[in-house]
Each structure stands twice: as C-alpha cells, then as structure tokens.
Amino acid sequence: MERVLSRIEFGTVISPVGEPGLSDGAQYAEALGDAEYVRTLGYDALWAIEHHFSDYFPTPSPLLFLSHLAARMPEMDLGTCVIVLPWYNPMRLAGEIAMLSHLTRGRLHLGIGRGTARLEYEALGVPMNEARARFRECFEIVSRGLAGGKFAHHGTYFDLPRDIEIRPRPVIDRISFYGAALSPESSTTMADLNLPMIRVSNFPHKHHAAAFRVWGERMRSLGRSTEMTQPLLLHAVIADTEDEALALAKDHLSRYNTKVVEHYEADADPWTDIDEYQAFSRFMQNARKLTDPDEMGPWLEFQLVGTAKTVREQLERYVDLGFNHFVVQNATYGMPRAYRHDMWRRFARDVIPHFKGRMSAQKAG
C-alpha cells in the first residue's frame, strides 16, 4: 500500500458555550477570550460549528464568527465543522468565503456537510429529504464560483440564467474543503467530489479504516491524489491519573450528550422515513445511553481520555489510521471556563509537542 507524508496539525473548537445560566453575551465574551488563550498555546487552527435555534452550539453563522477572529488574529488558520450547504444560497456563500479569504492570512479549513437536525431544516424551510441532492448542487456552484471567471448554472434547485463572476476573487490557495462523512456512501460521495473527509470520533477504529478504504479506492479509480489533510473531531480529557480523567469525562461529557439528544430529538427518531439518513438514525438510537455516565465506557474509548501518556497512545492509533489534523472539542455545553482552559493547557503542554512538526505516514487507500 502506497504511503504519503503529511504534517500533523492541531486545532480546537471555539464556541459560545459554558456553565448553564450564562447569558448569550457572556458566552460570546468567553468564546473570544478562549480564542485569545488558545492562540498562546501553539494550536494551529480555530474551528467553528454551525447550529441554530438551541443551546447546543449557538453559532448560526460560522463564517461571521471566523471573520471576527480573523480581525483579532489574522495569522491563525480557521475552520468550520461544518457549514451545512443545503441551508445556503450557494452564490452568496461563495462570495462570503471569497471575502473571508482576504480578511485572514491563515488557511481556511472549510468542513461542509448536509446537516442532521430536523428542527433546523424545518425552521429554515428546507425539505430534509432533499439534503443530499442540495448538498451536491450547492457544492458544485460554490466550487465553480471560487474557481474564478464567469459562469452560468441550470440545476434542480438553483438557476443562474446569465454568466456571473464571484467578487472579490478569492485567494484560492488559502481555501480547502472537507466533506463530512458518516457512512460508506458518504465516503464515496466525498471522493466523487474530490474532497477529503472530515470525521468525528463516535465510531470504532475499524469504521474509520473502512471509510478510508472506500474513499481511497474511489479516489484512485478516478486518478486523484489521496495526499490531503484529513481532520478528525474528538474530545480530549487529560488528568494526572486514569481514574480522575475518567471521572471528569463521565461528568462533563454526559451533559454534552444530553444536549445532543435534546437538539437532535433523538428519542423521536425523526429520520425513520428518510432513506439517506438511515446511518445517522442507527447511530442516534444509542445516543440516549451516552447521557448515563455508567453507559459511556465504550464511547469514551473512541475519545482521548486518560493521563497524557494514555492520550498520546490513543492519538497514535488515529494517526496510523490516516488522520493528520486533530480538532479537540473542549468547548461544549455546560463545560466551565476553568475546565476548558485546563484541558487546552494540558493538551498543548503534554500532547502536542510529541506530534508537532512530525510528518505522518498517511494511508493512500
């Protein structure tokens, strides 16, 4: 099997979350302070999540949030995990991405996906059973627009009857896209679109290995390079002892998982009648268990939980699978600021130096 080299990098989610009872203004103030703090610790990128209408991650415009961060720290790389394409007018989105590429000196890691919360789809007036098709058509228009020059488009959901050019013209070398992939079908879709995958650490390692295999085979069949940044979003809980880390993870991440169940209305399983969401439906059927600290054990094995030594060993397994940009998710609902900062500091001090600047041997398929 061919191997390619890629530098290992680290980012983190910045989000207006915190202890229950904080006002929205206080949460956003803390988020900006978090970004400034993380900046001093040596992380490569700051990532924003898109969600609407709940306390889960109240960042309805990740690009707006990142543009503010770009003004404060233009040298930092910035990312989205993810922009939900079916909710956007693609020409407006392409223009905003092009604009942001001029407002930063860092790279833009733009994770894109199709979204999974019925609440958000209904409130935004988009039929959820059109998600996959809208995702593909929106990305086709966005990528064509960012490639430069005038173009027209006549599709199922969008029609551009005359030639249009995106202005400002983007700094294209700063822009990279990643497609959210949950199922093997999604892995194939991302390869068809010539996109690397962005994944979450909710599954056993064999699932990631299978996704890389499917994606790599498809890429090779299309004559495309597999030497790409491959991000993974995961939780990191580090303490002086294994028992202490496990207790912290059960406490804080059970609250996070409770908010997941609430936001996605997992108990109602709103995806049962939508064929393209069956993989997500199967995953969410077990989501209620993860709200119980005593039931979280198997899921925590997919995260980074333990002493610094244990976390480094866990991370090595993900590097070996083919991931090379790790987005630690320490800013989630209910996590106190002091806790977030302690986790970021420990990870930066005890984990990142062991990987920073190192070239990963990436699986090419």
FIDO-627890 format. One record per residue (C-alpha): residue number from 1; residue in three letters; x, z, y. Coordinates in steps of 0.05 Angstrom, whole numbers, padded with zeros to 5 digits, m for minus. Layout:
<NUM ala <X Z Y>> ...
//
This chain:
<1 met <00000 00000 00000>> <2 glu <00028 m00020 00068>> <3 arg <00044 00036 00117>> <4 val <00047 00031 00192>> <5 leu <00072 00082 00243>> <6 ser <00033 00113 00299>> <7 arg <00047 00172 00345>> <8 ile <00007 00236 00332>> <9 glu <m00032 00259 00393>> <10 phe <m00078 00317 00411>> <11 gly <m00139 00321 00455>> <12 thr <m00195 00371 00466>> <13 val <m00268 00370 00485>> <14 ile <m00284 00396 00555>> <15 ser <m00357 00414 00563>> <16 pro <m00402 00458 00607>> <17 val <m00418 00510 00554>> <18 gly <m00406 00584 00548>> <19 glu <m00439 00651 00537>> <20 pro <m00516 00650 00537>> <21 gly <m00545 00666 00605>> <22 leu <m00493 00629 00647>> <23 ser <m00524 00584 00700>> <24 asp <m00511 00509 00696>> <25 gly <m00468 00515 00758>> <26 ala <m00426 00569 00727>> <27 gln <m00417 00529 00663>> <28 tyr <m00394 00468 00702>> <29 ala <m00346 00510 00743>> <30 glu <m00318 00539 00679>> <31 ala <m00311 00470 00648>> <32 leu <m00269 00446 00707>> <33 gly <m00227 00508 00702>> <34 asp <m00219 00495 00627>> <35 ala <m00193 00425 00642>> <36 glu <m00142 00452 00690>> <37 tyr <m00120 00504 00639>> <38 val <m00114 00454 00582>> <39 arg <m00074 00408 00627>> <40 thr <m00019 00461 00630>> <41 leu <m00014 00469 00554>> <42 gly <00010 00400 00534>> <43 tyr <m00053 00366 00506>> <44 asp <m00054 00290 00513>> <45 ala <m00127 00278 00528>> <46 leu <m00192 00309 00553>> <47 trp <m00255 00286 00518>> <48 ala <m00328 00290 00540>> <49 ile <m00391 00289 00496>> <50 glu <m00457 00255 00515>> <51 his <m00521 00293 00504>> <52 his <m00586 00300 00543>> <53 phe <m00643 00350 00552>> <54 ser <m00616 00412 00517>> <55 asp <m00562 00466 00520>> <56 tyr <m00525 00433 00461>> <57 phe <m00476 00396 00506>> <58 pro <m00509 00385 00574>> <59 thr <m00465 00326 00596>> <60 pro <m00513 00268 00605>> <61 ser <m00461 00223 00638>> <62 pro <m00393 00230 00605>> <63 leu <m00363 00175 00649>> <64 leu <m00385 00211 00712>> <65 phe <m00354 00275 00686>> <66 leu <m00289 00239 00668>> <67 ser <m00285 00205 00736>> <68 his <m00285 00275 00768>> <69 leu <m00229 00297 00721>> <70 ala <m00191 00233 00736>> <71 ala <m00191 00252 00810>> <72 arg <m00163 00321 00794>> <73 met <m00112 00300 00741>> <74 pro <m00102 00224 00742>> <75 glu <m00044 00227 00693>> <76 met <m00087 00254 00635>> <77 asp <m00116 00209 00582>> <78 leu <m00192 00213 00579>> <79 gly <m00241 00203 00522>> <80 thr <m00314 00201 00503>> <81 cys <m00343 00225 00437>> <82 val <m00387 00187 00443>> <83 ile <m00422 00141 00492>> <84 val <m00489 00124 00459>> <85 leu <m00494 00049 00470>> <86 pro <m00568 00038 00454>> <87 trp <m00586 00080 00515>> <88 tyr <m00549 00036 00565>> <89 asn <m00555 m00028 00604>> <90 pro <m00490 m00060 00579>> <91 met <m00473 m00095 00644>> <92 arg <m00478 m00031 00684>> <93 leu <m00438 00006 00631>> <94 ala <m00383 m00047 00631>> <95 gly <m00379 m00042 00707>> <96 glu <m00373 00033 00705>> <97 ile <m00318 00030 00652>> <98 ala <m00281 m00022 00693>> <99 met <m00287 00023 00755>> <100 leu <m00261 00084 00717>> <101 ser <m00201 00045 00693>> <102 his <m00179 00040 00766>> <103 leu <m00192 00114 00781>> <104 thr <m00142 00140 00729>> <105 arg <m00070 00127 00710>> <106 gly <m00083 00151 00639>> <107 arg <m00113 00115 00580>> <108 leu <m00188 00113 00566>> <109 his <m00206 00130 00494>> <110 leu <m00278 00108 00492>> <111 gly <m00314 00131 00429>> <112 ile <m00381 00095 00422>> <113 gly <m00439 00107 00375>> <114 arg <m00514 00097 00364>> <115 gly <m00538 00169 00372>> <116 thr <m00579 00211 00323>> <117 ala <m00627 00256 00361>> <118 arg <m00700 00233 00363>> <119 leu <m00712 00278 00424>> <120 glu <m00662 00237 00465>> <121 tyr <m00687 00170 00441>> <122 glu <m00759 00186 00457>> <123 ala <m00744 00215 00526>> <124 leu <m00701 00154 00544>> <125 gly <m00755 00106 00520>> <126 val <m00713 00070 00466>> <127 pro <m00742 00058 00396>> <128 met <m00697 00094 00347>> <129 asn <m00707 00042 00292>> <130 glu <m00672 m00009 00338>> <131 ala <m00609 00034 00345>> <132 arg <m00561 m00005 00301>> <133 ala <m00580 m00073 00329>> <134 arg <m00579 m00048 00401>> <135 phe <m00511 m00017 00389>> <136 arg <m00481 m00083 00365>> <137 glu <m00511 m00125 00420>> <138 cys <m00492 m00075 00475>> <139 phe <m00420 m00073 00450>> <140 glu <m00418 m00149 00446>> <141 ile <m00437 m00153 00520>> <142 val <m00392 m00096 00543>> <143 ser <m00331 m00123 00507>> <144 arg <m00345 m00194 00533>> <145 gly <m00353 m00168 00603>> <146 leu <m00289 m00127 00601>> <147 ala <m00250 m00187 00574>> <148 gly <m00257 m00219 00643>> <149 gly <m00287 m00282 00670>> <150 lys <m00358 m00305 00679>> <151 phe <m00406 m00307 00620>> <152 ala <m00480 m00311 00602>> <153 his <m00516 m00278 00544>> <154 his <m00581 m00292 00508>> <155 gly <m00597 m00239 00457>> <156 thr <m00652 m00198 00425>> <157 tyr <m00653 m00141 00475>> <158 phe <m00614 m00168 00535>> <159 asp <m00614 m00234 00572>> <160 leu <m00565 m00256 00624>> <161 pro <m00592 m00324 00646>> <162 arg <m00533 m00342 00690>> <163 asp <m00458 m00332 00689>> <164 ile <m00437 m00263 00713>> <165 glu <m00368 m00231 00722>> <166 ile <m00355 m00156 00719>> <167 arg <m00324 m00129 00782>> <168 pro <m00278 m00094 00793>> <169 arg <m00237 m00129 00740>> <170 pro <m00216 m00075 00691>> <171 val <m00146 m00051 00677>> <172 ile <m00156 m00073 00605>> <173 asp <m00091 m00043 00578>> <174 arg <m00119 00026 00593>> <175 ile <m00183 00017 00552>> <176 ser <m00191 00029 00477>> <177 phe <m00256 00033 00439>> <178 tyr <m00271 00072 00375>> <179 gly <m00335 00067 00334>> <180 ala <m00369 00129 00306>> <181 ala <m00373 00121 00231>> <182 leu <m00411 00167 00184>> <183 ser <m00430 00123 00125>> <184 pro <m00392 00067 00088>> <185 glu <m00440 00018 00122>> <186 ser <m00417 00044 00189>> <187 ser <m00344 00036 00169>> <188 thr <m00357 m00037 00152>> <189 thr <m00394 m00047 00218>> <190 met <m00335 m00019 00258>> <191 ala <m00287 m00065 00221>> <192 asp <m00332 m00125 00235>> <193 leu <m00328 m00106 00309>> <194 asn <m00252 m00098 00304>> <195 leu <m00259 m00024 00321>> <196 pro <m00221 00036 00294>> <197 met <m00265 00093 00271>> <198 ile <m00276 00159 00306>> <199 arg <m00300 00211 00255>> <200 val <m00319 00285 00251>> <201 ser <m00293 00336 00202>> <202 asn <m00360 00351 00169>> <203 phe <m00343 00320 00102>> <204 pro <m00295 00329 00043>> <205 his <m00228 00293 00048>> <206 lys <m00249 00243 m00005>> <207 his <m00304 00218 00041>> <208 his <m00254 00204 00096>> <209 ala <m00208 00170 00045>> <210 ala <m00266 00126 00022>> <211 ala <m00283 00108 00094>> <212 phe <m00211 00087 00109>> <213 arg <m00210 00046 00045>> <214 val <m00274 00009 00062>> <215 trp <m00253 m00001 00134>> <216 gly <m00183 m00024 00115>> <217 glu <m00206 m00073 00063>> <218 arg <m00255 m00105 00112>> <219 met <m00202 m00108 00167>> <220 arg <m00152 m00142 00120>> <221 ser <m00204 m00192 00097>> <222 leu <m00215 m00211 00169>> <223 gly <m00140 m00218 00182>> <224 arg <m00138 m00159 00230>> <225 ser <m00086 m00106 00242>> <226 thr <m00100 m00035 00220>> <227 glu <m00047 m00004 00265>> <228 met <m00094 00033 00311>> <229 thr <m00108 00102 00338>> <230 gln <m00156 00138 00291>> <231 pro <m00188 00200 00323>> <232 leu <m00218 00259 00286>> <233 leu <m00261 00312 00319>> <234 leu <m00255 00382 00288>> <235 his <m00259 00456 00302>> <236 ala <m00196 00499 00306>> <237 val <m00198 00575 00297>> <238 ile <m00130 00609 00294>> <239 ala <m00115 00684 00287>> <240 asp <m00059 00730 00264>> <241 thr <m00090 00738 00195>> <242 glu <m00133 00695 00150>> <243 asp <m00188 00747 00149>> <244 glu <m00190 00751 00224>> <245 ala <m00194 00676 00232>> <246 leu <m00249 00671 00181>> <247 ala <m00290 00725 00215>> <248 leu <m00282 00691 00283>> <249 ala <m00303 00624 00253>> <250 lys <m00364 00653 00220>> <251 asp <m00385 00687 00284>> <252 his <m00375 00632 00334>> <253 leu <m00388 00570 00292>> <254 ser <m00453 00597 00262>> <255 arg <m00480 00600 00333>> <256 tyr <m00456 00529 00345>> <257 asn <m00490 00505 00281>> <258 thr <m00555 00539 00301>> <259 lys <m00554 00497 00364>> <260 val <m00541 00435 00322>> <261 val <m00603 00449 00281>> <262 glu <m00644 00460 00344>> <263 his <m00621 00399 00382>> <264 tyr <m00628 00350 00324>> <265 glu <m00693 00382 00300>> <266 ala <m00662 00383 00231>> <267 asp <m00717 00424 00199>> <268 ala <m00767 00369 00215>> <269 asp <m00721 00315 00187>> <270 pro <m00743 00263 00238>> <271 trp <m00703 00207 00205>> <272 thr <m00741 00202 00139>> <273 asp <m00777 00138 00160>> <274 ile <m00716 00103 00190>> <275 asp <m00674 00067 00138>> <276 glu <m00610 00063 00179>> <277 tyr <m00608 00139 00188>> <278 gln <m00612 00159 00115>> <279 ala <m00539 00181 00111>> <280 phe <m00548 00226 00171>> <281 ser <m00613 00253 00143>> <282 arg <m00579 00273 00078>> <283 phe <m00524 00310 00117>> <284 met <m00573 00346 00161>> <285 gln <m00614 00371 00102>> <286 asn <m00559 00422 00091>> <287 ala <m00549 00438 00165>> <288 arg <m00594 00500 00162>> <289 lys <m00545 00532 00113>> <290 leu <m00489 00527 00164>> <291 thr <m00526 00575 00211>> <292 asp <m00515 00630 00160>> <293 pro <m00444 00658 00164>> <294 asp <m00445 00673 00089>> <295 glu <m00461 00600 00073>> <296 met <m00408 00567 00116>> <297 gly <m00349 00572 00069>> <298 pro <m00347 00501 00042>> <299 trp <m00357 00470 00111>> <300 leu <m00303 00514 00142>> <301 glu <m00254 00486 00092>> <302 phe <m00260 00419 00129>> <303 gln <m00242 00452 00195>> <304 leu <m00176 00483 00218>> <305 val <m00186 00558 00204>> <306 gly <m00132 00609 00189>> <307 thr <m00064 00630 00212>> <308 ala <m00021 00580 00249>> <309 lys <00015 00563 00184>> <310 thr <m00050 00550 00147>> <311 val <m00077 00507 00204>> <312 arg <m00013 00465 00204>> <313 glu <m00020 00454 00129>> <314 gln <m00094 00435 00137>> <315 leu <m00076 00386 00192>> <316 glu <m00022 00354 00149>> <317 arg <m00076 00333 00100>> <318 tyr <m00114 00297 00155>> <319 val <m00050 00263 00178>> <320 asp <m00039 00239 00107>> <321 leu <m00109 00210 00105>> <322 gly <m00093 00166 00165>> <323 phe <m00117 00204 00227>> <324 asn <m00069 00208 00285>> <325 his <m00108 00233 00346>> <326 phe <m00140 00302 00336>> <327 val <m00194 00326 00383>> <328 val <m00203 00401 00377>> <329 gln <m00273 00424 00393>> <330 asn <m00265 00494 00421>> <331 ala <m00317 00487 00477>> <332 thr <m00384 00494 00443>> <333 tyr <m00449 00531 00457>> <334 gly <m00441 00607 00461>> <335 met <m00365 00610 00460>> <336 pro <m00338 00658 00513>> <337 arg <m00286 00631 00561>> <338 ala <m00233 00681 00539>> <339 tyr <m00242 00659 00467>> <340 arg <m00237 00585 00484>> <341 his <m00173 00597 00523>> <342 asp <m00143 00638 00467>> <343 met <m00156 00583 00416>> <344 trp <m00129 00528 00461>> <345 arg <m00067 00570 00476>> <346 arg <m00053 00587 00403>> <347 phe <m00063 00516 00380>> <348 ala <m00017 00489 00435>> <349 arg <00037 00541 00421>> <350 asp <00036 00545 00346>> <351 val <00010 00478 00320>> <352 ile <00021 00420 00369>> <353 pro <00098 00427 00373>> <354 his <00102 00415 00298>> <355 phe <00069 00347 00306>> <356 lys <00082 00327 00378>> <357 gly <00122 00263 00385>> <358 arg <00122 00253 00310>> <359 met <00104 00185 00281>> <360 ser <00050 00188 00228>> <361 ala <00053 00143 00167>> <362 gln <m00016 00112 00173>> <363 lys <m00052 00081 00114>> <364 ala <m00066 00009 00127>> <365 gly <m00124 00004 00080>> 
//
